[in-house]
């Protein structure tokens, strides 16, 4: 059961991470096309939450991925640990 929960949290963190990447890219492209500095500043302010999603999501993906592998007794280093 803990492995299933860890796997679910890993997938959820991937969704947060990818959402942050896509959202940040959309906002930054709009900011690059803005005609005045006030619009650019406002759009870049909107990209802050997406940036936090990217940073937090990437850390969570790593932590939950390693935890899931450990709970399922999978070799984390793959072939370096003599895994097929």
Order of alpha helices (4+ residues) and beta strands (2+ residues): alpha-alpha
